[in-house]
Amino acid sequence: MSQPDDELLRGGAFPEASDIEGFDIELDESSAGRIDRLVNDYEETILQHLNSEYVRTTTWADRIADRMVAFGGSWPFIVVFAVLLVAWIVWNVLPFMPHFDPAPFILLNLMLSLLAAFQAPVIMMSQNRQAARDKNESIIDFAINYKAEQEIDDMQNHLHRIEGELREVKKLLLELKGRSE
């Protein structure tokens, strides 16, 4: 491949094209774009299938648990929770406010313990579902990689066959050239 073409594929409109290029096979921009579109379409189809499978197999309680875990592991939750804790403590420390949970904050400790007790199993349920989903994705990845490996082996066999035929043609041409001289 010429230097300008190589730079076009690496830094041009299709930077991913150089990743699929190999064995000194030249890919022009339209071929690289077509391959990239096919790969993207295939990935989107698989993701749509996985998402529809997830929606089909999960119950409403599972989806609520997943949403709770998603919120519980986010910055908005941390900020809201910190604000509520500070407000609770300030409310119960200021002398001119009525105290519903005085200084050792026993009610606050109880609330935090209950939150942890309920949050832990919900997180574990969500992680188990995510692990099962990841396992399905890894099986699909394995199948895709296995199929790609088979196709590469087929292409290598074809290339070896073509290489052998080219050797025979070259040998015949050399014989013909030797006879003509």
Beta strands, then each sheet from edge to edge (+ up, - down):
end
